[in-house]
């Protein structure tokens, strides 16, 4: 038989419903489901079934609670290295300095075990800028030499144990010593032992714990925020010489010179429960200076017996194993103090023998010892502290000959930084963070029921905040708002706390949307004021003072639209595009720094806080009230979907559906998820940049998605579009998956109808098809109708095909099926549970009353 074949190309321009079926535009399809461009990375013009989905994690996040929100957050780990030694302070501290406290605002407080009146050994230095500045003294000095020194968690108070009644004192702190707090009504019975770890503030700032030197008694003072409250006591069964709270505040650890040398107690509301069972392997001897890692997973202690520093695991509220030290890296001499850098990547130990300071890199165990500093301390180091501002390692070294002191420091900046990426998840009101790379999911400490389980959640990774924790260039938080509650997750420690305002200020009531713009965590969608945008002070998400005493460019501000705000889209630090119900606004610059806000369009609005994404070119893509739009910098919103889907994307009921948009570089386009708020099948769309094609997609209802996150890890295997399900599982697209986590993918593609130009009969003889080599079977079906519309509708319904042929992968199929009709529609269709397919080529032999079929005219 002579070849008279007409090529029927893959409709690379996707679904088009803009005109009559008889006039179906070239290279488009009138009907498709779960198909799209195939082999995008190799730029091959072919198509097939969309990729399937698999579980991103083996376990669900939170029972059967749907995923409420997901986002990627980055943590900067700081490997440590000694830099230059700082020049000594111009003004000497008191004799025998042994205690240090580095403040959040760039100061170093120093306590001495000997003194010269009237300072009694308590001084401070301005150390911002990696050097010792002027020395300052408290206006009311402590009545006795200093035995312990500690800063409150919020950085507003500094407390000390000292050698004279009342044995404990506190001062306000704000860029130096402020007023002395009134002495406690009930003083300590006696001073505590010397050491920076014999005084501890609970992480919530509500309690101050102090040790005494002669008994097992532990003293607890309630702290009201500006004064000592009632005193209470309890016994820990041995004479403690060190105390430390876990970062979550749920446990408290004690060390002692007596066996078992270390104990951990549950802590709640100023009291302890029953001590945890002793670790399976006890410390080698007398221990001191307990120090929790920033994430609460490890407890380090030090002592007088080799190996001088020991670390235990702590998992799910129980002792873990004891870690083996690196024998070749041990240093000699009694260890008096141990601490962690803020990222938890290094242990810092103070020694009585050279080199006096030892640092070990840490990654779930001892890794290696950092080289000693080029210029060593002058003698025994009793205490160290890391500046939250400039990453400077300070040390205190009392020496026995003139000048009897050395307070020094080293540049401790990292030689390089390493970024680790985490997936942060809210489900059922609880907050979770994956490890890095994301292989397991852990409930964030105090994240259980932190948010409202039934509400949509706004979340954003905020700016580094020196006011919360240090250092400023590494400490990050993720902020949450759900219309009722404000919370923040510390990425480094995986702990959740209330996101509160500063003293005398007020958070906006009922915020639901968040965005990071110009170092401000902006809030909108508030109860009662949904049209107002609230922006706290730049760099300080707690400062909502809109009228400070001194007007400045960083202060908080508000901006009001004339209708409800629906989305905030920061465009770098240049602009913030703001969506409203029926308008688009542009915030140009910073309102507190001569910025402006004005209407950009009154013709279209945005439909939701996550209904937008950025194209790699910097163009904003968003779902408007009547379809998909793009917005280029300096331009106006341009319609995208109206050209091909004038009805589908403009007829969405946004009161019953939620729109989520995410860019996917792997497949070269944007996913437009239109998920029913209640259970029920949802139709989503993939917009392929190549040709601007729209491809309808459906997932099993249990997969939602109710939340999405394009996770961009460092490893190619860690780059995936995560879909949050109604069932609390997280799913991801997998290019080799042939089903949706076991559920069959129903896929079909209907080609433009075969018809004649003069509406006479089409005579069909045969089809020649070639599938991808590894393709599974797919059915080629033919439908007929009295009109092109009838033929297409018959194909959509899928009932009563004129004929059906089964095609397999890797070989040329010739389908001989003579047929005649006013219009014919060919369709590729597959319903098998574990199968996928891709089309290489399709040609047909069809004629009509001496007139070429319309398909030939359009595609040749």
Secondary structure by P-SEA (a helix, b strand, c coil): ccccccccccccccccccccccccccccccccccccccccccccccccccbbbcccccccccccccccbbbbbbbbbbbcccccccccccccccccccbbbbcccbbbbbbbcccccccccccccccccccccbbbbbcccccccccbbbbcccccccccccccccccccccccccccccccccccccccccccccccccccccccbbbbbbccccbbbbbbbcccccccccccccccccccccccccccbbbbbccccccbbbbbbccccccccccccccccccccccccccccccbbbbbccccccbbbbbbccccccbbbbcccccccccccccccccccccbbbbbbcccccbbbbbbccccccccccccccccccccbbbbbcccccccbbbbbccccccccccccccccbbbbbbbbbbbcccbbbbbccccccccccccccccccccbbbbbbbcccccccccccccbbbbbbbcccccccccccccbbbbbcccccccccccccbbbbcccccccccccccccbbbbcccccccccccccccccccccccccccccccccccccccbbbbbcccbbbbbccccccccccccccccbbbccccccccccccbbbbbcccccccccccccccccccccccccccccccccbbbbbbbbccccbbbbbbccccccbbbbbbbbcccbbbbbbbccccccccccccccccccccccbbbbccccbbbbbbccccccccccccccccccccccccccbbbbcbbbbbcccccccccbbbbbcccaaaaaaaaaacccccbbbbbbccbbbbbbbbbcccbbbbbbbbbcccccccccbbbbbccccccccccccccc
